[in-house]
């Protein structure tokens, strides 16, 4: 007799003996033995063979009705499923085991249901009755197992069917069941939000419970309900003093072995309380003031030597940064993150950097104090830490520290991978353009980027470098030309630095006469570059153009250049062949044109580089003094093919009339040369009164913009004082009707429709009274949005003018405001022309990625511009 034997062990031995000796069926492999076999496999093929053999045996035993090893086989199947192999054939067997009267079978059956079933499977519905029966079981362990399963896989239909049973168990006197029922209610609220009304009064009662498990479950449920509903959030603001007292008692409590984890009193409950306080105090200064003291106490008294304390500090920092806390608390939170950066644990350093990236805009001055530590993280061995440190470093750059920060970023650029080189180099270029202390320093930085990043840089680096060189003084152009010549002298390194070669040959071609190099050595080096097999066709195109320009920059080398160009007239590449033939004509038949055609390019304006990134279907709004003078001269009509592109984009209702006059009214963002009044900036640039005449088939007068000709909007730049004097602008208020236009990808755009203002003149012809719509664009992401451009178009019955926006850059949480002025064309009645419709397109850049969206807006208020 062995005292370790129990009735169940005796039954198992008897059953194994019967199957082995009488039925001659071998006992299946135990789970531990299967794990050993799989771990002993040396190759993936061996592992698949073991798994396939075991799955075939398990599938055969599922077909038998009297097998006593179903529980063991299901456990092995679940382990195989966790390894990533298909195990769907065990779904029905899970239901059979869950419906078994034996708790051992029921437990493994529910475990299988949680792993193998989801809402997409038909078997999932069959589990509802089994769960309902077990929720009414007198055994608490059976009820607890059913609650765990329900909290893991409950669908909306299952939640509605079983919500009454769970609500009954929530008020149970058994703390074990009450805790699980509350967590089950959390799943119900997430899947069916309308069920939260049943749990609101009970949650306040549960907060007075002494059981920490019930407190954690209750706070989790309250947090979920507050995040889903604004009224519920306001309802639970009254519990903030209770939560503050609870958190303070946990902080100052003595030794409690039941809840102590690494010397910290119940860190799980503290984390849950801090997270709920963060939700309740967001945007509420009054409630945030209540929790300031306890947040400071937790931040200063929590032990940081263990992960449990670091977890509490991390949640404390997030809470301080997300509520309306005091400035001293924000500084304390940033200092905690600074200590995280000095931790030996890489995970804690990564968490510190990631949190600083998200919260740096809250207190930039406090983060600047840790700049040295952040820059040291650029040399960390972990690439994730390096990337976070890089992103954070760019947010810290200003005019005082740019030289030091860029120096560290260039050192990081030398050792990072190709993908990060492209991203980092583009951001360094952008930072240098914004905060550069001098042109010489700026040129040095761009040259180092081209040298270090090599072929991994983006095209914007090349264009930015060329633009800067073009706008530099002559002595700086001479300096950079010599530097570029030195950089491309070594042929062995140019294969991986082709963007450098492209910029260098462009610079030498434009400013070669100011360089201090021998012209024959230069021509010979160009010959080697052109015939180098490792250089790309694009690079050779740059070299060929540069060589042609050198012929008019440097005297005495024209014959050699002509011979090199003639050699490419029979090149295999058609583009190089065409260029060589065209340049060859400049040396023979058109010598008199060569000097004028190959003269220096004018200075490149930044706007010419940036506006080309946007779709040319919309007009480019430039209104400088020089361009306004050019608009007084007649401009030839554009080709109709470009017009058709825009009309195809905007649809049939925005097409031209029978005479070919375009019906669109599109005026893009304008940048006025001098401050103007709102009325002059919005209306006088396009001539609102003459647009009406033009769209009524009137003659087109001189003084038009070329792109407005393309859209059919150009007319004489005249004004009508009677119309201008009747326009009245009403400031935006909270009572102005709002239209939700776009809310996706953390971009929120809405229209604030201002009421129309009328005068005596407007009452005579109310249909032509201009109306104002304010476009409010908000950035809800954690990244800065740059180069934001809003464009719109309306049908031919209306005239649309866009006013200058409040900006083009939106930091996290930032907003851009822009006004639209809309008027109905004279002679167009509301009934004949229909209501206002609008096509909207906006583009922007976020983290050097260009985005563009186009949407239709048709839901304008009834009677608007009727």
N, C-alpha and C positions, 0 to 999 in steps of 0.2 A: 504494500500500500504506500502510495506517495501522497503526501499532504498537498502537493501542488496540483493534483488532478481535480478537476471540477466536473460537474455533470456534462457541460458542453464539450469539454475535452474528451470525456469518455465516449460521448455520442459520435464525435468526429473520428475517433480511433476505430469505433465499430463500423461506421459507414465506409471508411477507407479499406478496412479488412474485407467487407462484403464486396465492394467494387473490385478490389484487386484480386481476391482469391476466388470468389464465387462468380461474379459477372465478368471476370478477366479484363476489366477496364483499368488501365494504369491511372494513377493520380496525376492531375495536371501539374505543370511546373509552378512553383510558388513565385510570388512577386519578387522576393529578394533574389531568387535564382535567375529570373529573367533580367533583372537589373545588372547582375554580375555578368551575364552572357553578353549583354549589349555593351557594357563598359569594356569588356575584353576584346571587342572587335577592333581590328587595326585599320580597316578601311570602311568607307561608306557602303561599299558593295556587301561586305560581310554583315554590316548592321542591317541593311535592307533584307538580306536573306533570313536573318534571325527573326526580324519583325514580320515578314511575310509568312513564315512558317507558323509563328504563334498566332497571327491573325486568322489563318486558315483553320487552325484547331479551335480557336474561340468561336468562329462563325459556325463550325459544325456542332459545337456543344449548345449553341443558342437554339438550334433546331430541335434538340431533344427536350422533352417535357419533364422528365424525371431526373434531370442532372442535379446533383447536390453541390456542384462547384461553380454555380453561376455567380455567386458573390465574388469568389476569387478571380474568375475570368474577367468580370467587369472591372475589378481593380487593375488588372494587367492592361486591359483595353484603355483605361483612362491614362495610364502611364504612357502607353504608345501614342495616345492622342496628344499628350503634353510634349512629346518629342517631335510633333509636326506631321505625323502620318494620319491618313484618313481613318476615322472611326465612326462614320455615320451609321453603319449597320447595327450599332448598339443602342440606337435611340429608343426603339420599342422595348428592348430589354430593360432599359432604365425605368420605363413606366411600370413594367411588371414587378421589378424589385421594389419600387416606391410603394406599390399597392400591397406588398407582402405584409403579413401580420408580424413577422420577426423584425425587431428593431435593427439588427445587424444588416439584414437585406435592405430595409427601408433607408438606412443611413447611406449605404453605397449607391442605392438607386437615386436618391436626391442629389448626391454629389455628382453622379453622372449626368443628371438632368441639368445641373448648373453649368457643366462643362460642354455638353454636347447639344443642348437645345437652345434655340433663340426664337425670336418672334416670326422669322421667315419660314419656320418648319411647321407643317400641319400637326405634328405630334404635340407641339407646344400647347394646343388648345385642350388636348385630352388630359392634361395634368391638372386642370382646374378642379375637377371633382375630387381627385385624390387629395389635393391640398385642403379643400374644404372639410373633408372628413377628418384629416389629421389635425386641423386647427381646433376641432371640437373634442380631441382625444383627452382622456383624463391624465395621461402621462406627460409631464412637462417636457421631457426630452424629445418626445415625438412632436409636440407642438413647437418646440424651439427649432427643431430641424426643418419643419414646414415653413416657419417664419423666415429662416435663413434662405431657403430656396426661393420663397416669394420675393424677398428683398433683392435677390440677385437677378431674377429673370422675369419679373412681373411685367406684362404688357398692359396697355390701356384697358383692354377688355377685361383682363384678369383683375386689374385694380378695381374696376367698377363692380365686379361680381363679388369680390371678397373684402371690400372696404368695411362692411358692417362687422365681420368677424374680427378684423384687425382692430377696429375701434373698440370692440368689447374687450380685447386683450390688453389694450393700452391702459385701461383703468383697473387691471388685475392687481391683486395684492402681492402677487409673486414678482419680485424685482427682476428675476431672470427673464421671465416672459415679457414684462413691461418694457425692458430695454430693447429686446429684439422687435417688439411690436412698434416702437417708436422709429426704429431704423427702417422698418417695413413701410411706415407712413412716409418717411423721407423718399423712398422709391415711388410711392403712389403720387406724391405731390410733384415730383419731377416728371412723371409720365402723364398725369392728369391734374393740371394746376387747379382746376375748379374744386378739387376735393380738399383744398387747404382750409376752407371755412370750418370744417368739422374739427380741426385740431387747434385752432387759435386759443380758445379759453383753457384747454388742457395744458398747453405748454407753459403758461404762467405758473400753474400749480406745480408742475414737475420741476421748476427751477428751485423750489424750496426743498427738494429731496436731498437727503444726505448721501445717497449712493452716487459715486462718481461716474459709474457706467451710465446711469440714467441721465445725469447731467450732461455728459458728452453727447449722448444720443439726442437729447432735447435741443441743445445748442446747435447741433448739426441740422436738425429739422428747421429751427427758427432761421438759421442763416440761409437755407435754401428758399424758404418762403419769402424772406425779405429781398432776396436777389430777383425773385420773379414778379413781385407785386409792390408798387409804390405805396398804396394804402396800407398794406400789411407792414411795410417798413416804418411808416409813421405810427402805426399801432404799437409796435414793439419798442419805440424810442423810450417809453416809460420804464423799461427794464434796465436801462443803462446803469443807474445807481446800484441795482442788485448785482449786475455783472462786475462793476468796479469793486464792490465789497468782496465778492467771491474771489476775484483775482488778487486783491490785497491780502486776504487771509491765506491764500496759497503761497504768496511770496514770503510772508513773515511767520508762517506756521513752523512748528517745531518738528522733531523727528517723527515721521509717520511711516513705519516699515511697509504698510499695506500699499502706499501710493508712491514711495520713493523710487526714483529711477536715476542712477548715477549721481546721487546727492541732490537731485532736484525733485521737489514735491509735485507729483503728477504733471509732467510736462505736456501730456496729451490734452488734459483739460485746459491748461493755460494757453496752449496754441489755439484751441477752439474758441476760447473766450476772446482772445486778441483778434481773431479773424472776424468774429461777430461784431466786435467794437469797431473794426475798420469799416464794415458795411453800414452800421448805424450812424457813425459819425461823419461819413463822407459828405462834404459840402454843408455841414451844419456847425457853425462856430459855437453856438450855445452848448450843444451836446459834447462837442470836442473839448470844451473847457473843463467839463466834469471829469473827463478821463485823463487830463494832462498829468496830474500828480501821480496817479498809479502807473502811467506809462514811464514816467521818469524813474519811479521806484523800481520797476521791473528791469529797466535798461541798466541801472547802476548796481543792482544787488544780485543779478543772476550770475551763476558760476559759468565761466567760459572754457574750462578745461575739458569738458565732455560735450559730446554731440547734442545731448539733451538740452543743455544750456544754450548752445549755439542755435538750435532750432527755435527756442523761445526768443532769443535776441533777433533772429531774422524776422519772425512774425511781428515783433515789437517795432522794428525799423519800418516794415511795410505799413503798419498801422499809423505810425507817426507821420509818414510821408503822404498818406492818403486821407487823413483827417485834417481839419483846420487847426493844427497844433501851433504852439509858439515857436518863434525862431530859435530859441535856445534848445528846444527839443529836436528840431531839425538838425542843428549842428551836432548834437549828441548822437543822433541816428547816423549821420555821415561818419562820425568818428568811429562808431561801432563797425561800420563797413570797412573803414580803413584798417581796423585791427584784424578783420577777416583776411585782408590782403596779405598780412604778415604771418598768417597761419601756415603751418607746414603741410596741412592737408590740402591737396589740390581741389577737392570738391568744395571746401569752404572758400578757397580763393576764387574759384569760378562763380560761386553764389554771390560773393561780395562784388565782383566786377559786374555781373549781370544785373544786380540790384542797382548799382550805381548808374549803369547805362539807362535804366528805366526812370530813375529819380533825379538825374543830374540837373534837369531843368527846374527842380523845386528850389535848390539852393546851390547855385554855381560857385559862389565864393567859398563855401565850406568844402566842396569837392576839390577846388583848386589847391587847398592845403595838402592834399594827398597826391599831388601831381607826380612827384618823384617816385613814389611807390607804384603808381599806375604805370609809369614808363618802364620801371624795372620788370614789370610783368610781361613786357614785350619780348624779353629774352627767356621766358619760361619755356620749358620743354614741352608742355602740353599745348597743342594747336588750338584747342577751344579757349584756353586762357589767353593765348596770344590774340585771337580774333576779338574777344571781348575787350581786351586792353587797347587794341587798335581803335575800335569803334568809340570807346570812351575818350581816348586821347584826342580824337578829332573834335569832340564836343568841347574840350577844354582850351582849344587854340584861341588866342587873341593876339592883339598887336604887341603885347609885352613878351609873350613866351613863344611866339611862333618859331623863332630860330632854334631854340633848344628842343622843342617838341618835334619839329620836322627833322632835326638831326637824328633823333632816336628812331623816328619812323623810317628814315632812309636806311638806318642800320638794320631795322627789322625787315625792310624790303629785300635786303640782300639774301636773307636766309629763308624766307617764306616760300610757299609753293606757287605754282603758276596762277592758279585761280585767285589767290589772295594778292598776288602782285598786280593783277589787273584792277582789282577793287581798290587796293591801297594807293596805287599810283594816281588813279583818277581823283581820289579824295585829297591827296596831297596837292595836286594841281589846283583843285577848287579852293583849298585853304590858302595856297600861295597867292591866288588871284585876289582873294578877299583881304588878306592881312599882310601882304608883302611889304617889308620895310624899304626896299629899294629895287630898282630894275636890275642892277647887277646881281643882287642876291637871288632875285626871281629867276633870272636866266641860268645861274649856276644850278639852282634846284632842278629846273626842267632838264638841263643837260645831264645831271646825275640820274634823274628818273629814266631818261632814255637809255643811259648806259647800263643801269642796274636791271631794270625790268625787261629790257630787250624786246623780244617779240610778243611778250605777254601783256603789253599795254593796250588800252583801248584807243579808238580813233580820236576821241576827244582830246587826248594828250597831244597828239600831233597837231591838231587844229589850234589848240590853245598856244602851243609853242610858236607856231608860225605867226599867229595873230600878235603875240607879244613882241616877237622880233620885228614885225612890220611896224609897230608903233613905238619902237625904242629910238632914242637919239642916235645920231650917226656914230659917235664914239662907242656906244654900246653895241651897235651893229658890227662895227669893226672888231670889237673884242670877241663877240660870239662867233663871228665868221672864222677867226683864227682858232678858236676852241673847237669848232665843228670840224675844221680841217684836220686838226691833231687827232680828233676822236675816230676818224675813219681811215687813218693811215695804215693801221694794222689789218691786213686782209683776213687774217685767221679768225678774228672775232666778229666779223660783220655778218656772218650767216645767222647768228642769234640776236643781232641788233639791227634788223632791217628798218624799223621805224626811225632809228637814229640816222641811218644812211639817207632816208627820205628827207628828213628835216635838214640834214647837213647839206645835201646837194641843192635843195631849194634855197637855202641861205647863201651858198656860194654862187648860185646862179643869179640871185638878185643883187648881192652886194660883193661880188668877186673882185671888183676894182679896188676895194678898200682892204683886201686881205694882204698879208705879208708873205706870200708864197710864190715860188717860181712857176710861171705859166706852163712851161714845157713839162715840168714834173706833174703839174695838175692835170694836163691833158693826158699824159701817159697813165696816171692813176685812174682817170675816168675810163680809159680804154680797158684797163684790167677789170674795173667794176662792171662794165657793160658785158664783157665776155665771161664773167665769173658764173659758173653753173649753179652755185649755191644761192644766188640772189633771185628773188621772185620777179615775175613780170611787172608787178606794180612798182617795185623799186626801180627797175630798169626804165620804166616810163618816166619816173621822176628824173633819173639820170639823163635821159635823152633830152628832155625839155631843158634841164639845167645846162647841158652842153651847148644847146642852141643859143641860150641866153648869154653864155660866156663869150660867144663870138662877137657880141656887141659891147661887152664889158671890158675885155682885155684885147688890146691890139696885138697883131703879129702872129696870132695862132689860128686864124680863120682857115687856112688850107688844111691843117691837121684835123680840125673839127669837121670840115666838110667831108674829108675822107672817111672818118669814123661814121658819120651819119649815112653816107652813101653805102657803106657796108651793110647797114640794116635795112636797105630797101628790098632785100630778098630774104628777110628773116622769116622763120617759120610762123612766128606769132603775127597775126593779122594786124593787131593794134600797133605793135612796134613798127611793122612794115609801113602802115599808113602814116604814122608820125614821121618816119624817116623820109618818105616820099614828099610829104608836105614841107618839111624843113629844107629838103634838098632844093625845092623850087625857090625858096627864099635866097639861096646862094647862087642861083642861075638866072631864071627868068624874072624874078621879082626882087632883085637886089635893093631897089629903091624903097621897098616896103619893110625890109628886114629890121631896120633900126626902130621904126615906129611900132611894129608888131611885137618886138621882143623887148620893149622898154620896161622899166621897173613897174611893178604892180603898185597901185595906190594903197594907202594905209587901209588895212582891214578893220572894219568896225566890228565890235563885239556883237552887235545886233545882227549883222549879216551871218555870223556863225551860228547864233542860237535860234533865230527865227526859222532857219531852214529845217530845223528838226520837226516843226509842226507841219501839218498837212496844208499844202498850198491851195486846197479847195476854198479856203477862207482867206479874206484879205489880210494883208500885213499892215498893221496900223502904225505908221511912222508919220509924225507930224512936226518934224523939226523945221526951223526957219528956211533952210535951204530947200527942203522938199516942198514947202508951201509956195516958194517962189517958182519951183519947177511946175507946179500944178497950174500956173497961169498960162503955160504953153500948151498947144494942142498935142494930144497924145493919140497915136494911131489905135484903131480898134483892134482888140485881140482876136485870136483865132477862135472860131466857135467850138472847136474840139475840146478845149479846156473848159469851156462853159458847160458842154454836155456832161463832162465828168462830174461837176458839182451837182447838175440837175439829176443825174442818175443816182447820186448819193442821197439827195434830199427827197426824191419821190416825185410822182406825177403832179400832185397838188401844188408843188412849188415850181412848176415849169414856166416857160416863157409864153407870151401871148402870140397871136397870129402874125404879128409883124416882126417877130424875133426879139422883142424887148423883154429882157429878163424881169421876172416878177418878184425876185427875191429882194429882201431888205436886210442886208448883213453888214454891220459895221463892227469891226473887232476892237480889241482893247487898244486905246490910243495913248501915246506918251507925249503930251504937249511940251513944246519947247519953253514956254513961259507960263506962269500961273494964269489961268483964265477962270472966269465964272463958270458955274455949273451949266448954265444955259448955253454959253458960247462953246464950251468944250463938247457938249453933247450934240447940239443941233447945227451949229454953223459949219462944222467940218464937212458935212455932206450936203448941206442945203436942203432942208426938209421941204420947203415950199416948192422948189424946183423939181424935187423927186416926184411930187404929185403930177406936175406937168409932163414930166418925162414918161411916166407910166401910163399917161393918157395919150401916148403917141405924139408928144410934142417933139420938136427938134432938139438935138443934143448940142449944147453950146460948148465953146472951148472952156478950158480950165478944169479938166476932169482928171481923176486919178486913173492910172492904167488898169488897176485891178477892179476899180468900181466900174469901168467900162466893161470888163469881163462879166460882171454880175448884172449889168444893165441898170446901174444905179446912178451913173454919172450925170451931172447936170451943172448948169452955171451956179457958181458959188454965190448965191444971192440970199437975202434974208427978208422976211416979212415981219416988220415990227408988230403988226397987229396980232400975229400968232404968238410972238415971243412974250408979249406983255401979258397975255392971258394965262400963262403957265404958272401954276402955284405948286410948290413942293411942300409936302407934309412930312415931318420927321417920323421915322419908324417908331412905333410904340408897341406895347404888348398886346393892344387890341386889334392890330392890323391882321387881316386874314392871312394865313400861311398855307402854302401848298407844298406838300412833301414831294420833291422831285426825284431824289436819289438817296439811298441809304444802303451802302454796300461797301465792303472792303475798308471799313473805318472812315469812309468819306460820306459826309452828310450834307446834302444840298437841298435848300428849300427856298421858295419864292415868297416874299412878303409883299402882298398886293396892296398898294396904297389907294385910298379912295380918290376918285377923280374930283378935281376942283374946277368949277365952272364960273364964268362971269357972264356979263350981258352978251358979249360976243359969242361965247360958247353956247348960250341958250338958243341962239339963232341956228347954229350948226353943231350940235353936241357930238356928232359922230367923229369930228376931226379933233376933238380935245385930246391932247396927249395924256397918257396914263403912265404911272411910274411903278415899276416892280423892282424891289431890292433883292438881289441874289445873295443869300447867306451860305457860305461854304465853310464847313467846320472839319478839322482834322482830328479824328478820334483815335488815331494810331499813336504808337510810341516813337515813330520815325518822323523826321522833318521832310515836308513836301516842298519841292522847289519847282520853279518855272511853271506855275499853275496858270493856265490859259482857258478862259471861258468864252465860248462862241455860241451864237444862236441865229436862227433864221425863221422867218414868218411868211405866210402866203402873200400873194400880190395885193390883197385888199388892205394890207397894213404896211406901215413904215416903222422900222425898228432902228434904234440908235443905242449903242452900248457906251456907257460912261467909263472913265478910267477906274480900275479897281483900287482897293486900298493897299494892295501889295500883290506879290507873286510868290512869296515864301510863307508857309504855314508851319510853325513849330508844333510839337505835340500839344493838342488842345487849342491850337490857334484858329482864327477865323479870318476870312477875306470877305469883304462886302463890295458889291458892285451894283450899280443902278442900270436898269433898262428903261428907255423911254419909248413908248409904243403909241402910235396914232393911226386911226383909220384913214385910208385914202379918201380924198374929196370925191364925192359922187358915188362912193361904195356904201350901200346901206347894209345894215346888219342882216336883213332877211335874204338879200341877194347874195352876199358874200359869205355868209355863215359866220360862226363864232371864231374866236382866236385859237389858233393852234401854233405850236412852236416845236422846232427841232433844236435840241441842245447838244452841244459837243464840248467836252472839256478834256484837257490833257495836262499831265504833270510828270515830274520825275521824283522818284523816291529811291534812295540808296543807289543812284545812278542807273535805275531802270525806268524807261519811258512807258507811261501808261496812257491810254486814250479810251474814252467811252462816248457813246452816242445814244440818246434816248429821245422819246417823244413826250411832250407835255400837252395834254388836251383837257385836263380837269381844271379849267379856270372858273371863277365864280360866275354864276348866272347873271346876265346883264352887263358883264364886263366888256366894254368897248362895243356895245350893241348899237 
